[in-house]
Every structure is written in C-alpha cells, then in structure tokens.
Amino acid sequence: MPGFNLQVPKSVEGIDSKILMPVNAWQDKTAYKEQLKKLAGQFVKNFEKYHDGTPKEVIDKGGPTTKF
C-alpha cells in the first residue's frame, strides 16, 4: 500500500479478493489517492517528534512516507 509501507495479501480463503485493497472500496479512485496522500502526510508529520529516538532501519523501512 503506497505511503504506508504495508503489504496487503492478494487473497484470503473465503474473502472476495477485490475488497482486500482499500482503493477498491472507493468509487472515486482519484479521491482515494488524494486521501491516502493526505493521511500519509499526517502520519509523517506526527512521527517527526519520535524521529531522533528511532533506529534508522525503522525510519527507512517501517513507517509512512510521502513518496508515492
């Protein structure tokens, strides 16, 4: 999932795979992408207060990003 460094499964037994990706729940895909970027930006801004005490590998791979 762009912006959040999350991996979403492609399939889960007994679940329609279309609903596993949040974008598929939105009729307006452009609005979804705008909200995704906005939310990722809010997470990045909030994380700034923890940046100095967080290991570099966590920052590089484990958190939200504004890079899409």
Biopython code that builds the backbone (N, CA, C, O; Angstrom):
import numpy as np
from Bio.PDB.StructureBuilder import StructureBuilder

atoms = [
    (1, "MET", "N", (0.853, -1.164, 0.000)),
    (1, "MET", "CA", (0.000, 0.000, 0.000)),
    (1, "MET", "C", (0.902, 1.232, 0.000)),
    (1, "MET", "O", (1.613, 1.481, 0.974)),
    (2, "PRO", "N", (0.876, 1.985, -1.064)),
    (2, "PRO", "CA", (1.744, 3.153, -1.180)),
    (2, "PRO", "C", (1.571, 4.118, -0.010)),
    (2, "PRO", "O", (0.459, 4.349, 0.464)),
    (3, "GLY", "N", (2.685, 4.675, 0.444)),
    (3, "GLY", "CA", (2.651, 5.669, 1.503)),
    (3, "GLY", "C", (2.752, 5.103, 2.903)),
    (3, "GLY", "O", (3.126, 5.819, 3.832)),
    (4, "PHE", "N", (2.429, 3.838, 3.072)),
    (4, "PHE", "CA", (2.412, 3.264, 4.412)),
    (4, "PHE", "C", (3.327, 2.059, 4.572)),
    (4, "PHE", "O", (3.399, 1.481, 5.657)),
    (5, "ASN", "N", (4.017, 1.675, 3.524)),
    (5, "ASN", "CA", (4.915, 0.525, 3.591)),
    (5, "ASN", "C", (4.202, -0.709, 4.136)),
    (5, "ASN", "O", (4.768, -1.472, 4.919)),
    (6, "LEU", "N", (2.983, -0.889, 3.723)),
    (6, "LEU", "CA", (2.199, -2.049, 4.144)),
    (6, "LEU", "C", (2.045, -3.012, 2.980)),
    (6, "LEU", "O", (1.936, -2.602, 1.824)),
    (7, "GLN", "N", (2.038, -4.268, 3.298)),
    (7, "GLN", "CA", (1.759, -5.284, 2.287)),
    (7, "GLN", "C", (0.369, -5.841, 2.564)),
    (7, "GLN", "O", (0.035, -6.186, 3.698)),
    (8, "VAL", "N", (-0.419, -5.921, 1.522)),
    (8, "VAL", "CA", (-1.782, -6.415, 1.631)),
    (8, "VAL", "C", (-1.837, -7.759, 0.911)),
    (8, "VAL", "O", (-1.356, -7.869, -0.217)),
    (9, "PRO", "N", (-2.410, -8.776, 1.536)),
    (9, "PRO", "CA", (-2.486, -10.076, 0.861)),
    (9, "PRO", "C", (-3.326, -9.985, -0.409)),
    (9, "PRO", "O", (-4.287, -9.219, -0.487)),
    (10, "LYS", "N", (-2.944, -10.775, -1.390)),
    (10, "LYS", "CA", (-3.694, -10.800, -2.650)),
    (10, "LYS", "C", (-4.921, -11.683, -2.549)),
    (10, "LYS", "O", (-5.884, -11.517, -3.297)),
    (11, "SER", "N", (-4.877, -12.627, -1.613)),
    (11, "SER", "CA", (-6.041, -13.496, -1.446)),
    (11, "SER", "C", (-6.100, -14.011, -0.012)),
    (11, "SER", "O", (-5.081, -14.202, 0.653)),
    (12, "VAL", "N", (-7.333, -14.227, 0.435)),
    (12, "VAL", "CA", (-7.604, -14.817, 1.737)),
    (12, "VAL", "C", (-8.772, -15.778, 1.512)),
    (12, "VAL", "O", (-9.809, -15.406, 0.962)),
    (13, "GLU", "N", (-8.581, -16.994, 1.942)),
    (13, "GLU", "CA", (-9.623, -18.000, 1.714)),
    (13, "GLU", "C", (-10.971, -17.521, 2.253)),
    (13, "GLU", "O", (-11.087, -17.098, 3.403)),
    (14, "GLY", "N", (-11.975, -17.598, 1.397)),
    (14, "GLY", "CA", (-13.330, -17.229, 1.782)),
    (14, "GLY", "C", (-13.651, -15.743, 1.662)),
    (14, "GLY", "O", (-14.768, -15.329, 1.972)),
    (15, "ILE", "N", (-12.686, -14.932, 1.217)),
    (15, "ILE", "CA", (-12.888, -13.489, 1.095)),
    (15, "ILE", "C", (-12.722, -13.090, -0.368)),
    (15, "ILE", "O", (-11.788, -13.531, -1.039)),
    (16, "ASP", "N", (-13.634, -12.253, -0.855)),
    (16, "ASP", "CA", (-13.517, -11.726, -2.211)),
    (16, "ASP", "C", (-12.257, -10.867, -2.281)),
    (16, "ASP", "O", (-12.150, -9.877, -1.559)),
    (17, "SER", "N", (-11.316, -11.224, -3.125)),
    (17, "SER", "CA", (-10.025, -10.532, -3.186)),
    (17, "SER", "C", (-10.156, -9.063, -3.565)),
    (17, "SER", "O", (-9.250, -8.276, -3.290)),
    (18, "LYS", "N", (-11.258, -8.680, -4.187)),
    (18, "LYS", "CA", (-11.454, -7.277, -4.570)),
    (18, "LYS", "C", (-11.512, -6.353, -3.365)),
    (18, "LYS", "O", (-11.138, -5.185, -3.468)),
    (19, "ILE", "N", (-11.976, -6.852, -2.222)),
    (19, "ILE", "CA", (-12.129, -5.963, -1.066)),
    (19, "ILE", "C", (-10.872, -5.869, -0.204)),
    (19, "ILE", "O", (-10.844, -5.115, 0.769)),
    (20, "LEU", "N", (-9.845, -6.621, -0.551)),
    (20, "LEU", "CA", (-8.620, -6.579, 0.241)),
    (20, "LEU", "C", (-7.842, -5.277, 0.037)),
    (20, "LEU", "O", (-7.130, -4.834, 0.939)),
    (21, "MET", "N", (-7.971, -4.678, -1.117)),
    (21, "MET", "CA", (-7.309, -3.404, -1.382)),
    (21, "MET", "C", (-8.308, -2.276, -1.142)),
    (21, "MET", "O", (-9.345, -2.210, -1.802)),
    (22, "PRO", "N", (-7.998, -1.393, -0.201)),
    (22, "PRO", "CA", (-8.931, -0.326, 0.148)),
    (22, "PRO", "C", (-9.390, 0.523, -1.039)),
    (22, "PRO", "O", (-10.533, 0.979, -1.061)),
    (23, "VAL", "N", (-8.523, 0.740, -2.016)),
    (23, "VAL", "CA", (-8.897, 1.560, -3.170)),
    (23, "VAL", "C", (-10.136, 1.003, -3.867)),
    (23, "VAL", "O", (-10.910, 1.757, -4.457)),
    (24, "ASN", "N", (-10.324, -0.306, -3.800)),
    (24, "ASN", "CA", (-11.471, -0.923, -4.476)),
    (24, "ASN", "C", (-12.802, -0.605, -3.797)),
    (24, "ASN", "O", (-13.861, -0.827, -4.384)),
    (25, "ALA", "N", (-12.761, -0.094, -2.583)),
    (25, "ALA", "CA", (-13.990, 0.275, -1.878)),
    (25, "ALA", "C", (-14.440, 1.696, -2.225)),
    (25, "ALA", "O", (-15.525, 2.122, -1.829)),
    (26, "TRP", "N", (-13.624, 2.407, -2.947)),
    (26, "TRP", "CA", (-13.925, 3.789, -3.318)),
    (26, "TRP", "C", (-14.397, 3.850, -4.763)),
    (26, "TRP", "O", (-13.768, 3.279, -5.654)),
    (27, "GLN", "N", (-15.495, 4.537, -4.990)),
    (27, "GLN", "CA", (-15.940, 4.755, -6.367)),
    (27, "GLN", "C", (-15.002, 5.717, -7.070)),
    (27, "GLN", "O", (-14.641, 5.509, -8.229)),
    (28, "ASP", "N", (-14.607, 6.775, -6.364)),
    (28, "ASP", "CA", (-13.751, 7.811, -6.933)),
    (28, "ASP", "C", (-12.296, 7.495, -6.573)),
    (28, "ASP", "O", (-11.836, 7.812, -5.476)),
    (29, "LYS", "N", (-11.588, 6.874, -7.500)),
    (29, "LYS", "CA", (-10.202, 6.453, -7.253)),
    (29, "LYS", "C", (-9.271, 7.644, -7.052)),
    (29, "LYS", "O", (-8.301, 7.549, -6.300)),
    (30, "THR", "N", (-9.554, 8.757, -7.711)),
    (30, "THR", "CA", (-8.736, 9.952, -7.536)),
    (30, "THR", "C", (-8.889, 10.494, -6.118)),
    (30, "THR", "O", (-7.903, 10.889, -5.495)),
    (31, "ALA", "N", (-10.099, 10.514, -5.613)),
    (31, "ALA", "CA", (-10.349, 10.973, -4.238)),
    (31, "ALA", "C", (-9.649, 10.048, -3.242)),
    (31, "ALA", "O", (-9.106, 10.511, -2.240)),
    (32, "TYR", "N", (-9.662, 8.753, -3.514)),
    (32, "TYR", "CA", (-8.962, 7.809, -2.644)),
    (32, "TYR", "C", (-7.479, 8.143, -2.577)),
    (32, "TYR", "O", (-6.902, 8.224, -1.493)),
    (33, "LYS", "N", (-6.861, 8.335, -3.744)),
    (33, "LYS", "CA", (-5.422, 8.622, -3.786)),
    (33, "LYS", "C", (-5.098, 9.932, -3.077)),
    (33, "LYS", "O", (-4.072, 10.035, -2.405)),
    (34, "GLU", "N", (-5.960, 10.928, -3.223)),
    (34, "GLU", "CA", (-5.749, 12.202, -2.536)),
    (34, "GLU", "C", (-5.816, 12.008, -1.020)),
    (34, "GLU", "O", (-4.990, 12.555, -0.290)),
    (35, "GLN", "N", (-6.778, 11.243, -0.552)),
    (35, "GLN", "CA", (-6.919, 10.990, 0.884)),
    (35, "GLN", "C", (-5.763, 10.151, 1.414)),
    (35, "GLN", "O", (-5.298, 10.370, 2.533)),
    (36, "LEU", "N", (-5.300, 9.194, 0.618)),
    (36, "LEU", "CA", (-4.164, 8.361, 1.004)),
    (36, "LEU", "C", (-2.924, 9.224, 1.207)),
    (36, "LEU", "O", (-2.211, 9.069, 2.198)),
    (37, "LYS", "N", (-2.670, 10.130, 0.270)),
    (37, "LYS", "CA", (-1.522, 11.026, 0.384)),
    (37, "LYS", "C", (-1.668, 11.947, 1.596)),
    (37, "LYS", "O", (-0.700, 12.190, 2.316)),
    (38, "LYS", "N", (-2.875, 12.456, 1.816)),
    (38, "LYS", "CA", (-3.115, 13.346, 2.950)),
    (38, "LYS", "C", (-2.865, 12.608, 4.272)),
    (38, "LYS", "O", (-2.191, 13.129, 5.161)),
    (39, "LEU", "N", (-3.407, 11.404, 4.391)),
    (39, "LEU", "CA", (-3.244, 10.629, 5.619)),
    (39, "LEU", "C", (-1.783, 10.252, 5.845)),
    (39, "LEU", "O", (-1.291, 10.339, 6.971)),
    (40, "ALA", "N", (-1.086, 9.836, 4.795)),
    (40, "ALA", "CA", (0.336, 9.509, 4.918)),
    (40, "ALA", "C", (1.114, 10.732, 5.385)),
    (40, "ALA", "O", (2.001, 10.617, 6.231)),
    (41, "GLY", "N", (0.791, 11.898, 4.843)),
    (41, "GLY", "CA", (1.453, 13.131, 5.251)),
    (41, "GLY", "C", (1.219, 13.443, 6.721)),
    (41, "GLY", "O", (2.122, 13.921, 7.408)),
    (42, "GLN", "N", (0.017, 13.177, 7.204)),
    (42, "GLN", "CA", (-0.291, 13.402, 8.616)),
    (42, "GLN", "C", (0.515, 12.458, 9.505)),
    (42, "GLN", "O", (0.997, 12.863, 10.563)),
    (43, "PHE", "N", (0.662, 11.212, 9.087)),
    (43, "PHE", "CA", (1.467, 10.254, 9.851)),
    (43, "PHE", "C", (2.928, 10.685, 9.872)),
    (43, "PHE", "O", (3.577, 10.617, 10.916)),
    (44, "VAL", "N", (3.451, 11.128, 8.734)),
    (44, "VAL", "CA", (4.845, 11.560, 8.656)),
    (44, "VAL", "C", (5.067, 12.754, 9.585)),
    (44, "VAL", "O", (6.045, 12.792, 10.332)),
    (45, "LYS", "N", (4.164, 13.717, 9.535)),
    (45, "LYS", "CA", (4.287, 14.900, 10.387)),
    (45, "LYS", "C", (4.242, 14.514, 11.870)),
    (45, "LYS", "O", (5.042, 15.010, 12.663)),
    (46, "ASN", "N", (3.326, 13.646, 12.239)),
    (46, "ASN", "CA", (3.216, 13.212, 13.632)),
    (46, "ASN", "C", (4.464, 12.450, 14.087)),
    (46, "ASN", "O", (4.871, 12.558, 15.243)),
    (47, "PHE", "N", (5.063, 11.688, 13.187)),
    (47, "PHE", "CA", (6.228, 10.875, 13.534)),
    (47, "PHE", "C", (7.476, 11.718, 13.791)),
    (47, "PHE", "O", (8.421, 11.243, 14.421)),
    (48, "GLU", "N", (7.490, 12.955, 13.313)),
    (48, "GLU", "CA", (8.669, 13.806, 13.475)),
    (48, "GLU", "C", (9.119, 13.893, 14.929)),
    (48, "GLU", "O", (10.318, 13.969, 15.199)),
    (49, "LYS", "N", (8.184, 13.884, 15.861)),
    (49, "LYS", "CA", (8.555, 14.009, 17.274)),
    (49, "LYS", "C", (9.266, 12.759, 17.808)),
    (49, "LYS", "O", (9.883, 12.816, 18.872)),
    (50, "TYR", "N", (9.191, 11.636, 17.090)),
    (50, "TYR", "CA", (9.844, 10.387, 17.505)),
    (50, "TYR", "C", (11.099, 10.086, 16.692)),
    (50, "TYR", "O", (11.807, 9.121, 16.976)),
    (51, "HIS", "N", (11.373, 10.903, 15.693)),
    (51, "HIS", "CA", (12.436, 10.640, 14.730)),
    (51, "HIS", "C", (13.799, 10.440, 15.387)),
    (51, "HIS", "O", (14.499, 9.481, 15.062)),
    (52, "ASP", "N", (14.187, 11.317, 16.294)),
    (52, "ASP", "CA", (15.529, 11.251, 16.881)),
    (52, "ASP", "C", (15.779, 9.982, 17.689)),
    (52, "ASP", "O", (16.921, 9.529, 17.768)),
    (53, "GLY", "N", (14.759, 9.402, 18.284)),
    (53, "GLY", "CA", (14.935, 8.206, 19.100)),
    (53, "GLY", "C", (14.631, 6.905, 18.380)),
    (53, "GLY", "O", (14.548, 5.849, 19.007)),
    (54, "THR", "N", (14.465, 6.975, 17.066)),
    (54, "THR", "CA", (14.076, 5.794, 16.296)),
    (54, "THR", "C", (15.240, 5.305, 15.444)),
    (54, "THR", "O", (15.886, 6.112, 14.775)),
    (55, "PRO", "N", (15.527, 3.990, 15.453)),
    (55, "PRO", "CA", (16.611, 3.451, 14.620)),
    (55, "PRO", "C", (16.389, 3.753, 13.134)),
    (55, "PRO", "O", (15.259, 3.749, 12.645)),
    (56, "LYS", "N", (17.487, 4.011, 12.433)),
    (56, "LYS", "CA", (17.429, 4.368, 11.014)),
    (56, "LYS", "C", (16.683, 3.322, 10.180)),
    (56, "LYS", "O", (15.917, 3.676, 9.283)),
    (57, "GLU", "N", (16.905, 2.038, 10.472)),
    (57, "GLU", "CA", (16.245, 1.000, 9.662)),
    (57, "GLU", "C", (14.726, 1.046, 9.816)),
    (57, "GLU", "O", (14.004, 0.696, 8.883)),
    (58, "VAL", "N", (14.241, 1.466, 10.962)),
    (58, "VAL", "CA", (12.797, 1.604, 11.161)),
    (58, "VAL", "C", (12.283, 2.789, 10.350)),
    (58, "VAL", "O", (11.241, 2.710, 9.700)),
    (59, "ILE", "N", (13.019, 3.867, 10.401)),
    (59, "ILE", "CA", (12.632, 5.058, 9.634)),
    (59, "ILE", "C", (12.631, 4.748, 8.140)),
    (59, "ILE", "O", (11.703, 5.131, 7.427)),
    (60, "ASP", "N", (13.663, 4.058, 7.666)),
    (60, "ASP", "CA", (13.800, 3.773, 6.239)),
    (60, "ASP", "C", (12.772, 2.773, 5.714)),
    (60, "ASP", "O", (12.337, 2.882, 4.568)),
    (61, "LYS", "N", (12.381, 1.805, 6.536)),
    (61, "LYS", "CA", (11.541, 0.717, 6.028)),
    (61, "LYS", "C", (10.227, 0.544, 6.747)),
    (61, "LYS", "O", (9.341, -0.140, 6.234)),
    (62, "GLY", "N", (10.064, 1.133, 7.906)),
    (62, "GLY", "CA", (8.929, 0.755, 8.718)),
    (62, "GLY", "C", (7.807, 1.737, 8.858)),
    (62, "GLY", "O", (6.791, 1.417, 9.475)),
    (63, "GLY", "N", (7.943, 2.896, 8.321)),
    (63, "GLY", "CA", (6.898, 3.875, 8.589)),
    (63, "GLY", "C", (6.312, 4.485, 7.347)),
    (63, "GLY", "O", (6.712, 4.164, 6.228)),
    (64, "PRO", "N", (5.363, 5.365, 7.553)),
    (64, "PRO", "CA", (4.734, 6.020, 6.421)),
    (64, "PRO", "C", (5.706, 6.959, 5.702)),
    (64, "PRO", "O", (6.699, 7.407, 6.274)),
    (65, "THR", "N", (5.404, 7.233, 4.478)),
    (65, "THR", "CA", (6.231, 8.096, 3.653)),
    (65, "THR", "C", (5.343, 8.944, 2.748)),
    (65, "THR", "O", (4.201, 8.582, 2.464)),
    (66, "THR", "N", (5.867, 10.044, 2.313)),
    (66, "THR", "CA", (5.133, 10.863, 1.347)),
    (66, "THR", "C", (5.614, 10.563, -0.076)),
    (66, "THR", "O", (5.203, 11.224, -1.029)),
    (67, "LYS", "N", (6.484, 9.568, -0.207)),
    (67, "LYS", "CA", (6.955, 9.144, -1.540)),
    (67, "LYS", "C", (5.975, 8.125, -2.098)),
    (67, "LYS", "O", (5.739, 7.079, -1.494)),
    (68, "PHE", "N", (5.413, 8.435, -3.244)),
    (68, "PHE", "CA", (4.438, 7.537, -3.872)),
    (68, "PHE", "C", (4.927, 7.095, -5.217)),
    (68, "PHE", "O", (4.245, 6.334, -5.902)),
]
sb = StructureBuilder()
sb.init_structure("model")
sb.init_model(0)
sb.init_chain("A")
sb.init_seg("    ")
for serial, (resi, resn, name, xyz) in enumerate(atoms, 1):
    if name == "N":
        sb.init_residue(resn, " ", resi, " ")
    sb.init_atom(name, np.array(xyz, "f"), 0.0, 1.0, " ", f" {name:<3s}", serial, name[0])
structure = sb.get_structure()
